[in-house]
């Protein structure tokens, strides 16, 4: 008798349409940011187990420091201020 029972391997060919739509929206949002002079840069302090992000211009100068939560919200399109630079 086998140790594990065989389960169905009938998987869909890809994500459902609503997930594909969300991926498209995220892609467009990312492209808008790449088209601007602003970059989202992450920093990690492994000793303190702390992560944060910085909005930087193309020359590397820091415009704004963001918490990890704020950076995630920005990446998800849930934040508008103080990110007028990105728009």
Sine and cosine of phi, psi and omega as CSV:
sin_phi,cos_phi,sin_psi,cos_psi,sin_omega,cos_omega
0.00,0.00,0.77,-0.64,-0.01,-1.00
-0.93,0.38,0.48,-0.88,-0.02,-1.00
-0.94,0.35,-0.60,0.80,-0.02,-1.00
-0.90,-0.44,0.62,-0.79,0.06,-1.00
-0.99,0.13,0.62,-0.79,0.02,-1.00
-0.96,0.29,0.74,-0.67,0.06,-1.00
-0.96,-0.28,0.24,-0.97,0.00,-1.00
-0.90,0.43,0.66,-0.75,0.06,-1.00
-0.93,-0.36,0.37,0.93,0.02,-1.00
-0.98,0.18,1.00,0.04,0.00,-1.00
-0.98,-0.20,0.54,-0.84,0.06,-1.00
-0.90,0.43,0.35,-0.94,0.00,-1.00
-0.93,0.36,-0.32,0.95,-0.01,-1.00
-0.12,-0.99,-0.09,-1.00,0.01,-1.00
-0.90,0.43,0.41,-0.91,0.06,-1.00
-0.91,0.41,0.34,-0.94,-0.06,-1.00
-0.82,0.58,-0.61,0.79,-0.02,-1.00
-0.93,0.38,-0.52,0.85,0.06,-1.00
-0.95,0.31,-0.66,0.75,0.06,-1.00
-0.87,0.49,-0.61,0.79,0.02,-1.00
-0.91,0.42,-0.68,0.74,0.04,-1.00
-0.89,0.45,-0.61,0.79,0.06,-1.00
-0.89,0.45,-0.68,0.73,0.03,-1.00
-0.88,0.48,-0.68,0.73,0.00,-1.00
-0.89,0.45,-0.70,0.71,0.02,-1.00
-0.89,0.45,-0.64,0.77,0.02,-1.00
-0.88,0.48,-0.73,0.69,0.00,-1.00
-0.88,0.47,-0.67,0.74,0.02,-1.00
-0.88,0.47,-0.67,0.74,0.02,-1.00
-0.91,0.42,-0.64,0.77,0.00,-1.00
-0.91,0.41,-0.59,0.81,0.06,-1.00
-0.88,0.47,-0.66,0.75,0.00,-1.00
-0.93,0.38,-0.65,0.76,0.03,-1.00
-0.90,0.43,-0.52,0.86,-0.01,-1.00
-0.96,0.29,-0.36,0.93,0.02,-1.00
-1.00,0.07,0.05,-1.00,0.05,-1.00
-1.00,0.05,0.06,1.00,-0.07,-1.00
-0.98,-0.18,0.69,-0.72,0.03,-1.00
-0.85,-0.53,0.59,-0.80,0.10,-1.00
-0.99,-0.15,0.90,-0.43,-0.08,-1.00
-0.89,-0.47,0.75,-0.66,0.01,-1.00
-0.98,-0.19,0.60,-0.80,0.07,-1.00
-0.84,-0.54,0.56,-0.83,0.01,-1.00
-0.75,-0.66,0.78,-0.63,0.16,-0.99
-0.97,-0.26,0.99,-0.13,-0.10,-0.99
-0.93,0.37,-0.47,0.88,0.01,-1.00
-0.94,0.33,-0.61,0.80,0.01,-1.00
-1.00,-0.06,-0.10,1.00,-0.06,-1.00
0.81,0.58,0.77,0.63,-0.06,-1.00
-0.80,-0.60,0.70,-0.72,0.02,-1.00
-0.82,-0.57,0.64,-0.77,0.11,-0.99
-0.55,-0.84,0.13,-0.99,-0.01,-1.00
-0.77,-0.64,0.36,-0.93,0.08,-1.00
-0.74,-0.67,0.67,-0.75,0.20,-0.98
-1.00,0.04,0.86,-0.52,-0.03,-1.00
-0.85,-0.53,0.53,-0.85,0.13,-0.99
-0.98,0.19,0.19,-0.98,-0.03,-1.00
-0.84,0.54,-0.48,0.88,0.00,-1.00
-0.99,0.14,-0.02,1.00,0.04,-1.00
1.00,-0.09,-0.12,0.99,0.00,-1.00
-0.94,0.33,0.64,-0.77,-0.06,-1.00
-0.99,0.13,0.80,-0.60,0.03,-1.00
-1.00,-0.09,-0.64,0.76,-0.09,-1.00
-0.43,-0.90,0.64,-0.76,0.10,-0.99
-0.98,-0.19,0.72,-0.70,-0.05,-1.00
-0.84,-0.55,0.51,-0.86,0.16,-0.99
-0.95,0.30,0.25,-0.97,0.05,-1.00
-0.87,0.50,-0.62,0.79,0.02,-1.00
-0.90,0.43,-0.67,0.74,0.03,-1.00
-0.91,0.42,-0.64,0.77,0.02,-1.00
-0.90,0.43,-0.66,0.75,0.03,-1.00
-0.91,0.42,-0.67,0.74,0.05,-1.00
-0.88,0.48,-0.66,0.75,0.05,-1.00
-0.88,0.48,-0.73,0.68,-0.01,-1.00
-0.89,0.45,-0.49,0.87,0.00,-1.00
-1.00,0.03,-0.06,1.00,0.01,-1.00
0.98,0.18,0.33,0.94,-0.05,-1.00
-1.00,-0.09,0.06,1.00,-0.06,-1.00
-0.78,-0.62,0.63,-0.78,0.08,-1.00
-0.88,-0.47,-0.66,0.75,0.01,-1.00
-0.96,-0.26,0.58,-0.81,0.07,1.00
-1.00,-0.03,0.58,0.81,-0.20,-0.98
-0.99,-0.12,0.54,0.84,0.07,-1.00
-0.87,0.50,-0.39,0.92,0.04,-1.00
-0.91,0.42,-0.48,0.87,-0.08,-1.00
-0.98,0.18,-0.54,0.84,-0.09,-1.00
-0.92,0.38,0.00,0.00,0.00,0.00
